Amino acid sequence: MENHYVPIMLNCSGRRCIVIGGGKVAERKIEALAGSGALLTIISPEVTENLLHMVHRGEAEWRKKPYLQGDLEGAFLVYAATDSPEVNEQVIAEAQQRNILVNRADAPSTGDFITPSSLRRGKLTIAVSASGASPGFAKQVMEQMRANYGEEYEIYLDFLQQFREVIQLEVEDRRDRKYLLDRVLEMDVLIQIREKRFHSWSQEEMVKWITVNREG
């Protein structure tokens, strides 16, 4: 039976994530980790201009050297993204010996995970993968997602999170909480945001809404 990948969302905040390689492929891997709170380290004799800018901004550390055995010590996650299959194989071997999650860019099936195409709209993350069968098809699906989920979802998710926090603070009964959270989703807030009619709600407005809807 063919294996399938298990979708997960990793918390990389404060954890060492190492990318071996400094080219365009490595750049894509680093960009996927940017903003995650990970401690990013690039190990490569050379890096792209974009990666160099990230280093200068303090977003990543650059060890200007070839990969050597032992460089993965302390890593939580590793990408083998050089243009040398031999080096990538060495990275895979060390990572697996150390029980470190590893992805090999030139042979994804030999690693522990693959990186799906992803779309971020604030707190909303949509990931699409065809399990390596057709990256082109996964890209087509992702383009559809980009068209369907615009920047308005960033504002919407912030609103939903704030409302959820107020409901949790004001309402003790779990069934009442669920009822109110479902009612919030029925509101036309997303339409208001798209039509630029939305205004941010204060905590007092949310508490008043909760009171009215609990009574109803």
C-alpha positions as CSV (number, residue, x, y, z in Angstrom):
1,M,0.0,0.0,0.0
2,E,1.3,3.4,-0.9
3,N,2.3,5.7,2.0
4,H,0.7,9.1,2.3
5,Y,1.9,12.3,3.9
6,V,0.3,13.4,7.2
7,P,-0.6,17.2,7.1
8,I,0.6,19.0,10.2
9,M,1.5,22.6,11.2
10,L,4.9,22.8,13.0
11,N,5.7,25.2,15.7
12,C,9.2,26.3,14.9
13,S,9.4,29.3,17.2
14,G,12.7,29.5,19.0
15,R,14.0,26.3,17.3
16,R,17.0,26.0,15.2
17,C,16.1,25.4,11.5
18,I,19.0,24.8,9.2
19,V,19.1,25.1,5.4
20,I,22.1,23.6,3.7
21,G,22.6,25.5,0.4
22,G,22.4,29.1,-0.7
23,G,20.8,29.1,-4.1
24,K,17.3,29.7,-5.4
25,V,15.9,26.4,-4.0
26,A,17.4,27.2,-0.6
27,E,15.9,30.7,-0.9
28,R,12.4,29.2,-1.3
29,K,12.9,27.0,1.8
30,I,14.1,30.0,3.9
31,E,11.2,32.1,2.7
32,A,8.7,29.4,3.8
33,L,10.2,29.6,7.3
34,A,10.4,33.4,7.5
35,G,8.0,34.9,10.1
36,S,7.7,31.6,12.0
37,G,9.9,32.6,14.8
38,A,12.5,29.9,13.9
39,L,16.2,30.5,14.5
40,L,17.3,30.3,10.8
41,T,20.7,29.2,9.8
42,I,22.1,29.0,6.3
43,I,25.2,26.9,5.7
44,S,26.7,27.6,2.3
45,P,29.8,29.1,0.7
46,E,27.6,31.5,-1.3
47,V,24.0,32.8,-1.0
48,T,21.6,34.6,-3.3
49,E,21.2,38.4,-3.1
50,N,17.8,37.9,-1.4
51,L,19.2,35.7,1.3
52,L,22.0,38.1,1.8
53,H,19.5,40.8,2.5
54,M,17.7,38.6,5.0
55,V,21.1,38.0,6.8
56,H,21.8,41.8,6.9
57,R,18.3,42.4,8.4
58,G,19.1,39.9,11.1
59,E,16.4,37.4,9.9
60,A,18.9,34.6,9.4
61,E,22.4,33.6,10.3
62,W,24.9,32.7,7.5
63,R,27.7,30.3,8.1
64,K,29.9,31.0,5.0
65,K,31.3,27.5,4.6
66,P,30.6,24.1,3.0
67,Y,28.5,21.6,4.9
68,L,30.5,19.3,7.2
69,Q,29.5,16.4,9.3
70,G,28.4,17.7,12.7
71,D,26.9,21.0,11.4
72,L,23.4,19.8,12.2
73,E,23.9,19.5,15.9
74,G,21.1,21.2,17.8
75,A,18.8,21.5,14.8
76,F,15.1,20.9,15.0
77,L,14.5,20.8,11.3
78,V,16.8,20.7,8.2
79,Y,16.5,21.3,4.5
80,A,19.1,19.7,2.2
81,A,19.0,22.2,-0.7
82,T,22.4,22.2,-2.4
83,D,23.0,21.5,-6.1
84,S,25.1,18.5,-5.1
85,P,23.3,15.1,-4.7
86,E,26.3,13.8,-2.8
87,V,26.2,16.6,-0.2
88,N,22.4,16.3,0.1
89,E,22.8,12.6,0.8
90,Q,25.3,13.3,3.5
91,V,22.9,15.8,5.1
92,I,20.1,13.2,5.0
93,A,22.3,10.6,6.6
94,E,23.4,12.9,9.5
95,A,19.8,14.2,10.1
96,Q,18.4,10.7,10.3
97,Q,21.2,9.6,12.6
98,R,20.4,12.5,14.9
99,N,16.5,12.0,14.6
100,I,16.1,15.4,13.0
101,L,13.3,16.2,10.6
102,V,14.8,16.6,7.2
103,N,13.7,17.5,3.7
104,R,15.8,16.8,0.6
105,A,15.0,19.2,-2.2
106,D,16.3,17.0,-5.1
107,A,14.7,13.8,-3.8
108,P,11.8,14.6,-1.5
109,S,10.7,11.0,-1.0
110,T,14.0,10.2,0.8
111,G,13.4,12.7,3.5
112,D,10.8,12.9,6.3
113,F,8.5,15.5,4.9
114,I,7.7,17.6,1.9
115,T,6.8,21.3,1.9
116,P,3.4,22.0,0.3
117,S,2.5,25.1,-1.6
118,S,1.0,27.5,0.9
119,L,-1.0,30.7,1.0
120,R,-1.0,33.0,4.0
121,R,-3.6,35.6,4.8
122,G,-2.7,36.7,8.3
123,K,-3.7,33.9,10.7
124,L,-5.2,31.9,7.8
125,T,-2.8,29.3,6.2
126,I,-3.9,27.2,3.3
127,A,-1.5,24.4,2.2
128,V,-1.8,22.3,-1.0
129,S,0.1,19.2,-1.9
130,A,-0.2,16.6,-4.6
131,S,2.2,14.3,-2.7
132,G,4.8,14.9,-5.4
133,A,2.6,13.5,-8.1
134,S,2.3,16.8,-10.0
135,P,3.7,20.0,-8.6
136,G,2.2,21.8,-11.6
137,F,-1.3,20.7,-10.6
138,A,-0.7,21.7,-6.9
139,K,0.3,25.1,-8.3
140,Q,-2.9,25.4,-10.3
141,V,-5.0,24.6,-7.2
142,M,-3.0,27.2,-5.2
143,E,-3.7,29.8,-7.8
144,Q,-7.4,29.1,-7.4
145,M,-7.0,29.5,-3.6
146,R,-5.3,32.9,-4.1
147,A,-8.2,34.1,-6.2
148,N,-10.8,32.9,-3.7
149,Y,-9.1,34.0,-0.5
150,G,-8.0,37.6,-0.7
151,E,-6.5,40.0,1.8
152,E,-9.8,40.5,3.5
153,Y,-9.4,37.2,5.3
154,E,-6.5,38.7,7.3
155,I,-8.9,41.2,8.8
156,Y,-11.7,38.6,9.2
157,L,-9.5,36.2,11.1
158,D,-8.4,38.9,13.5
159,F,-12.0,39.8,14.1
160,L,-12.9,36.1,14.7
161,Q,-10.0,35.6,17.1
162,Q,-10.9,38.7,19.1
163,F,-14.6,37.7,19.3
164,R,-13.6,34.2,20.4
165,E,-11.5,35.5,23.2
166,V,-14.3,37.8,24.5
167,I,-16.8,34.9,24.4
168,Q,-14.4,32.7,26.3
169,L,-14.0,35.4,28.9
170,E,-17.7,36.2,29.2
171,V,-19.3,32.8,28.8
172,E,-18.6,29.8,31.0
173,D,-21.0,27.2,29.6
174,R,-19.3,25.3,26.7
175,R,-22.6,24.8,24.8
176,D,-23.4,28.5,25.0
177,R,-19.9,29.3,23.7
178,K,-20.3,27.0,20.7
179,Y,-23.7,28.5,20.0
180,L,-22.4,32.0,20.0
181,L,-19.3,31.2,18.0
182,D,-21.5,29.6,15.4
183,R,-23.7,32.7,15.3
184,V,-20.6,34.9,14.8
185,L,-19.7,32.9,11.7
186,E,-23.2,33.6,10.4
187,M,-22.7,37.4,10.5
188,D,-22.0,39.2,7.2
189,V,-18.6,40.6,8.4
190,L,-16.7,39.2,5.5
191,I,-19.0,40.9,3.1
192,Q,-18.7,44.2,5.0
193,I,-14.9,43.9,4.8
194,R,-15.0,43.3,1.1
195,E,-17.3,46.3,0.6
196,K,-15.2,48.4,2.9
197,R,-18.1,48.9,5.3
198,F,-16.5,47.1,8.2
199,H,-15.5,48.9,11.4
200,S,-13.5,47.2,14.2
201,W,-15.6,46.2,17.2
202,S,-14.7,47.2,20.7
203,Q,-14.9,44.7,23.6
204,E,-18.0,46.6,24.9
205,E,-19.8,46.1,21.5
206,M,-18.9,42.4,21.6
207,V,-20.2,42.0,25.1
208,K,-23.4,43.7,24.2
209,W,-23.8,41.4,21.2
210,I,-23.2,38.4,23.4
211,T,-25.9,39.6,25.9
212,V,-28.5,40.1,23.2
213,N,-27.8,36.9,21.4
214,R,-27.8,34.8,24.5
215,E,-31.2,36.2,25.4
216,G,-32.5,35.4,21.9
